[in-house]
Amino acid sequence: MEKAVARPELACELQDVVRAADHLLVPRGALFMVYPASRFGELTSVLWLHRMEPRTARWGHPLADRPAKLVLLHAIKAGRADLTVLPPLVLHGDDEHAFTDEVNAMLF
């Protein structure tokens, strides 16, 4: 049920989430998001509208040889422009059904 609500943005949209974060965060407060990589441009433009600056981005690839599907983003409210792009996060190794050791360490 959570995925059904979150993925197609039925209950709220990106603008609503960022607006709420802007209201709740103090200056220099941090926002962390996992968002579709194909919508990175929209994500950054909505963040900028609410005075939030992307600080760290990491692209999540389903397999090492596939394009990124997700972006893990760390943004700072009223922060300075200084984006760091981390090395890619590969979600699955040789077995497409099992997570890599790095992802398993994050989850468990």
Secondary structure in CASP SS format (residue, H / E / C, confidence):
PFRMAT SS
TARGET T0000
AUTHOR 0000-0000-0000
METHOD secondary structure of the structure
MODEL  1
M C 1.00
E H 1.00
K H 1.00
A H 1.00
V H 1.00
A H 1.00
R C 1.00
P C 1.00
E C 1.00
L C 1.00
A C 1.00
C C 1.00
E C 1.00
L H 1.00
Q H 1.00
D H 1.00
V H 1.00
V H 1.00
R H 1.00
A H 1.00
A H 1.00
D H 1.00
H H 1.00
L H 1.00
L C 1.00
V C 1.00
P C 1.00
R C 1.00
G C 1.00
A E 1.00
L E 1.00
F E 1.00
M E 1.00
V E 1.00
Y E 1.00
P E 1.00
A H 1.00
S H 1.00
R H 1.00
F H 1.00
G H 1.00
E H 1.00
L H 1.00
T H 1.00
S H 1.00
V H 1.00
L H 1.00
W H 1.00
L H 1.00
H C 1.00
R C 1.00
M E 1.00
E E 1.00
P E 1.00
R E 1.00
T E 1.00
A E 1.00
R E 1.00
W E 1.00
G E 1.00
H E 1.00
P C 1.00
L C 1.00
A C 1.00
D C 1.00
R C 1.00
P C 1.00
A C 1.00
K C 1.00
L E 1.00
V E 1.00
L E 1.00
L E 1.00
H E 1.00
A E 1.00
I E 1.00
K E 1.00
A C 1.00
G C 1.00
R C 1.00
A C 1.00
D C 1.00
L C 1.00
T E 1.00
V E 1.00
L C 1.00
P C 1.00
P C 1.00
L E 1.00
V E 1.00
L C 1.00
H E 1.00
G C 1.00
D C 1.00
D C 1.00
E C 1.00
H C 1.00
A C 1.00
F E 1.00
T C 1.00
D H 1.00
E H 1.00
V H 1.00
N H 1.00
A H 1.00
M H 1.00
L H 1.00
F C 1.00
END
